[in-house]
Amino acid sequence: MIRRLPWLPLIVVLLGAASVALVLGAEHLHAAAIIGWAVLVTITAVALWRHEIRRAEAERALRESEARLYQAQKMEAVGRLAGGIAHDINNYLAGIRTHCELLATACRRGDLDPDRAVARLDAMVETVLKASSLVERLLTFGRRQVGMPERVDLGDVVAGFVRGLGGGLGEGVTLKTRITSDVWPVMVDLSQIEQVLANLVVNARDALEQGRGRIEIVVENVPGSVAGPATGPNAESNADWNTGADRVRLSVTDTGRGIPPEIRDQIFDPFFSTKGTVGASGLGLATVYAVVKEAGGTIEVESHVAGPGESGRSGTTFRVLLPRAAPGIARRAAPRGASSAPGPAERQGSGGERILLVDDEEPVREATRELLDSLGYRVDAVASATAAEKAVHAARADGDPFALVITDVRLGEVSGPDLVARLREDAPLPAVFMSGYTDRIALRPDFDRGASGGEAFFLKKPFSGEGLVRMVRELLDAP
């Protein structure tokens, strides 16, 4: 800044002040000095002010540039996410549509083969389940789906995973495990941590050159005295990391090709994949990241890519650290009926009970109504909470009240739990809540409010006919 001061004008002013002093005489030398210093201070202040203005403008321009860069990166991630979803969902829809067209053609020609028709229908159901799995992984990534944490021994999880794996990784893969004794328990959803382990091991296998190499899984305790926050250029840390907390570390190491430095910052992005478009959704590590964060843990990536002529070996290590479960914490009870896949069940008939069905999506509403009608239930299907309240009041006035209400959680003007709470003001009414937002909805306070005054189950969309029928029958048969 000193270099930027207007020295030439300042020297001219000082020389002018000295000339005035010589002309006026020695008795005015003091006044001339005061004038000179005043001019000096003024010029310096102006220079400092101008410097601060330029610095503030530069900082503002830098912040605006960073904001534009962040927005561009965010839009790129959103575009990749949307493109990945569109690609996978369109593939599933294309398969379903083809099967439907083939069935329709066979019906028109009158040569429908029942066995082939059943096979096509089974293929469509399988495709729907794949699409549902994709949506669940997206919800997990977006932290819209909450698991049911319980005390889990990661050593047992790894041992069970390896037993079930058998030789599934390929003949050229050597799988080693090292599990320390007395592994501390962690609080995590069992199915989600199994998915984390499976994703990491599959990624490790895919990274091996020509399908040959070594994979090692390690589970060990990390006392708080030595557990520090995740470090390194690819460390993903939780904001509320407690360096004094005990942790359990799950590590998966491979001797594969390694992760190039230029893409390491992208590996947790949704739909980012280096495996091409075949068999890779790009949600594996994004799901791992979301599950670990949901469990209050951290994940660290260490990778090395050996260059030409380099003696070091390539490979990657993923380290997941999860907080040790506090003593006495047990499994969180899952909401009743939270599963949409209860297993094989006989389709039980009805006793002609009257059911109110509320869903603003016509395809879902009509298909569900038709299913229940075919089993002998008397179903009133409506599309809104207002119509549902009118139907309930009319049914009670006629002396033929509803035995059960099945409602979507999201109805637009009012939520399903709030609707059920209103309907229960006069009399108890069992309820089934349906939603595509899975367990997080079932854990909401308004679900609990709606559950008071009668039994309430939660059914995840898309659900199976068997699952719905079993749930309805269980509620209607409850004492």
N, C-alpha and C positions, 0 to 999 in steps of 0.2 A: 504494500500500500504506500510505503514511503516514496517509492519510485514514482508513484502516480500523482504526488502533490505538485501543484503548479509552481515549481521553484523559480522559473524565470520571472513571472509577475511578482513573486514575493521579493526577489532580489531588487527588482526595479522599485518596488514600494519602499524597501529599506534604504536604498540609495537616495530616493527622493526625500525620505525623512531626514537623512543625514545632511543632504544639501540644504534643506530648510533650516536645520539647526545651525549650519555654518553661516547662512545668510543672516539669521536673526541674532546670532551671537551665542556665546557659551552659556549665558543665563537661561536660554531656552532649550538647552540640550536635553534636560530631563523631560520636558514636554514632548520633544521629538521622539525620545525613546519610548515613552508611553504610547504615542500614536503608532509607532512601528510595531510594538508588541500587540497592540489591539488589532492592527491589520493582520499580523501573523496568526493570532488566535482565530480570527474570523475566517481567514482562508483555510486554515487547518480544519476547523469545524465543518466548513462547507465541503471540503474534500472527504472527510470522514462520512458525512451524510450521504454524499453521492456514492461512495463506496458501499455503504450499507444498502442503499437502494438497488445497486447492481447485484449485490450478493443475494438479496431477497428475491429479485427477479429471476436469478439463476436457479435458486432453490425451488421456486414455484414452477419454473419450466421443467426442472428435473422431476418434480412430483407429478406433473401432468404427463410427462413422457412415460414414467413408470406406470401410471394409471392406465394409459393407453396400451402399454405392453401387456399389463395384467389382463385387461379386457380382451385383447386379441388372443392371449393364451387361453382364457376362459372360454371364449367363443370357439376356439379350435377344439378344446376338449368337449364342449357341448356338441359340436358338429360331428366329432368322432363317435361320441356316445349315441347320437341320433342315427348316424349312419350304421353303426353296429347293430342297434336294435332293429332298424328297418331291414337290414340284410337278413338277420336270423328269423325275425317274425315273418317276413315275406316268404322265406324258404318253407317255414312250417305251414303257412296259409296255402302256398302252392301245392304242397303235398295233400292237404285236406281237400282242396278244391278238385284236384285230379281224381281222387277217390270218389268224391261226390258225383262228379260228372260221369265216371264209369258206371257207378251204381244206377244213376238216372237213365243212362243209355240202355243198360241191361233191362231195366224195368220197362222202358218203352218198347223194346223189341220182344219182351215176353220170354226171355231166356235167362232170367236171373237164377244163378246157381246159389242156393242158400249157403253152402260152405264157403264159396268165394266171397259172398256178400259179408258174411261174418268176419272173414279174414280182413276185408277192406275196412270194416268198421273198427276192428281191433287195431288196425294200423293207424286209423284216425285218432283213436283214444290215446295211443302211444305218442303220437305227434303232439296232441294237446298237453300231455304230461311233460313233454320236453319243453314246450313253450312256457308252461307253468313254472318249470324249474328255472328257466331263464329269468322270468319275472321275479321269482324269489331271490335269485342272486342279485338282481338289480336293486330290490328292496333292501337286501342286506347291505349292499354297497352304499346305498343312500341312507342307511340307518333308519329305515322305516319299518323294518322287521326286527323285533326283539326276541331273542331266544329265551330259554328258561334256564338260568344259571343254576348249577348245582356243584357240590364238592366233587371234583374230578381229580383222579390220580393220572398225571400225564404218562407215567411209566406204564400203567395198565393200558392206557389208550394206544401207546406205541406198540406194546406187546401184542394186543389184540389185532391191531392193524397189520402187523407183520405176519401173524398167523393166518389171517384171512387173505393176505396177498399171495402167499405161496410163491410160485415162480412167475407171477404175472408181469414182472418187470422185464423179462427176457433172459435168455441164457447167458448173454454176455455181460450182465449186470451183477456185480457183487454187492449185496446189501448187508451192512453191518449196523449193529445197534449197541449203544452203551448207556445203560440206565443205572444211575447211582442208587444206593440203598436208601430207604426211608425218604422217598420223594415227597415234598410237601404238597398238600392238596391246593388246588386253585378253584376259583368260582368262575365257571364258564359253561355255556351250553354244550352238552356232550356231542350232539350231532354237528354243531358248527366247528368245534375244535377238531373233530374227525375230518371234516371237509378241509380245514386249514392244512392238516397233515397230508391228506391225499393230494391236494393241489401242489404243495411244496415238493413232494416226492415225484409226482408226475412231471413237474417242471424240471426237476433234477435229472430224471431219466431222459427227457427229450433233449437236454443239453449235452448228453454224452455223444461223443463222436462215434458214428457208425453203430450206435447202440451198445457200446462196450465201455466199461468203466466201473467206478466205485461210488457208492452212495453210503453215507454214514448218518445215522440219526442218533442224537445225544440228548438225554434228559438229565438235568442236574440242578441242584439247589444253588441259589446265589444269595448268600446272606447280605443283609443291608449294609454291613460294614465294607463289603467289596463291590456291591452292585451300584454302578453309576449310571447316569443317563446314557442312552444309545449315542454312539459317536460315529464319526466318519461322514463322508460326503453323501451317503445314502441312508443315513439314520433317520428313522421316522419316530419322533418322540411324542409322548402325551404331554400336554401342557402342565398337568398336575402331577408330574413325576415326583416321587418322594425318594430321594437318594438313600434314606435310612430304612426303607421298607425291604423286607425279604421278598425275593422273586424266585420263580422257577423258570429255567431256560430250556427251550426246545430248539435244537439246532439241526438243520439239514444241510449237509455238505456233499457236493458232487465234484468229480474230477472232469467235468465237461469243458466246453469251449470258453466259458466265462461270459460275462456281460460287458460289452464295449462301453467305455466311459461316456460316450456321447448319447447313449440312450438310458443310462441308469436313472436319470431323473424322471423317466417316463414309465417305468415298469409297473407302477401302481396305478397308472391312469386306466380308466375303464376302456375296454375294447382295444387297448394297445397290445399287440402281439407280434412276435418275430417268427411265428410258426406258419405264416401264410394264412390262406382263407379256409383250408380244409381242416376240420376237427378242432378249431381253435376259436373260442368265443371271445378271448381277450378279457375275461372277467375273473380269471383264476386269482391273480395277485391282488386285483382290486377287492375281491371278496375277502381274501386273507387279511388285507389291510383293515377293512371295515370290521371284521370279527374281532381282531386283536384290539382295535380301538374301543369297540363296544365293551370288551372285557377289562378295560383299563390298563392294557399292556402296551408294549412298544415292540417295534420290529426294526432290525438292522440288517443291512446287506453288505457283504464284503465279497468282492470279486476280483479275479486277476485274469487277464488275457495275455498269454505268452506270445511274444512277438517272434518273427523269423530268427532262428538261431539262438533264441533265449533259452537258457537252461531251466528256468523255473516252469512249473506246471500250471496250467490253467485250472480254473475251478471257481465255484461260488458257494458261499455259506449264507444261509438265512438264519437269523437268530431271533426267536420270539421270546420275549420275557413277559410273564404274567405274574401279577401280585399274588402272594401267598394268601390263602383263605384264612380269615380270622377264626380262632377256635370257637366252636359251637354253632357256626353258620351251617345250616342244612340246606337241602334242596328247596328252591322256591316252587310252591305248588303250581302246577299248570292250571289255567282256567278250564273248567269242565267243558268237554266237547271241543277242545281247541284243535284236535286232529281232524283233518278232512279225509284221512285214509284209515278207517277203523279196521280194515281187513275184511275178509269174506264174511258175508252175512246173508241169511235167508231173507228174502223180501217178505216181510210179514204183512198180512192183510190188516184192514182196519175194522173198527166197530162202527163205522159211519160217522166218526167225530167230525165236527165242523172246524175248519182251519182258516185263519186269515193270513193271506200272503201279501206282503207289501214290498214292491221293488219297482223302481222307476225305469229299469231297463226291460223293455218288452220281450226280447228273446229269452232272457233268463226267467222272467216272470211266467211266460206262457209255457216254456218247457217244464218248469217246476210244477206249475198247476196241472199240466197234463200227466206228469208222473204220479202226483198224489191222487188225481182223479182215477187213474187206472188201478189204483190200489183200494179204491172204495171210499176215500175220504171226500167230504164235501168241502170244496175249496172256494173261497171268495177271494179273487185276485184284484188288487187295486194298485195304483201307481203313485199315490201320494199319502202323506201323513194325514192330511185333511179328510181324504176319502176313507182312510182307515178308521179315523175317529167316528165318522158318520156311520160306517158299517157296524162298528162295535155297539154304538148306542141303539141302532135299529135292531140289531140281533138281540140285545138284552130286553128291549121293549117287547119283542115278539116272543119272549120266553125260550129262545133257542140260542143261547150265548155261544161264543167261540170257546173251544177247548184249548186252543193253542194259537199263538201268533208267530209267523216267520217273517222277519223283516231285515232288509238291508240296513247296514249301519249308516250309510250316507244317502239321505233322501232329499237333499237340497235345502228345503226351508227349515227342516228340523232333523236332528239325528235320530237313528233308530232307538237307542237307549232312552232318549227323552220322550219319544213317542210311547214306548212301552210304559215308562213311568206314569204318563198321563192316563193310559188305558187301565192301569192298575189302581187308580185312585178310588174306584168304586168296588173292585173285586180283584182277587189274585188272578193272574193269567200267566201260564208258562210261556216262555219265549225262546226262539232260536234267532240269534243274530248272525247275519252273513256279511262278509266283507272280503275284499281282495287285499286289504292292508294287514291281514294276518294278526299276529299276537299283540301288536302294539295297541290296536283298537280294543282288544279284550282286556287289556290292563288299564284302560282309561277309567278315571273316576266315574264318568257318566255311565259306563257299562255296569259298574257296581250299583249305581243308583237304579238303573233299569232292572238289575237282577233282584232287587228287594221286592218282596210281595209276590214271589213265585219263583220256580226254577228257571234257570236261564243257561243255555248252551251257546257256544260260539262255533261257527262253521266257516272254514276258510274257502274262498272261491279260488279256482274252480273246484267244486266238490263232486263226489261220485253219488250216483243214485242210492247205492247201498248205504253210504255214510249218512245221507239225509234221512232215509227211511228208518235206519236204526236209531238215530237221534230222536226223531219224532215219536217213535214207539216207546222209547225209554222215558221220555217226558210224559207222555199220556198215561203210561202204566205206573208212574211214580205214585206212591201213597199220598 
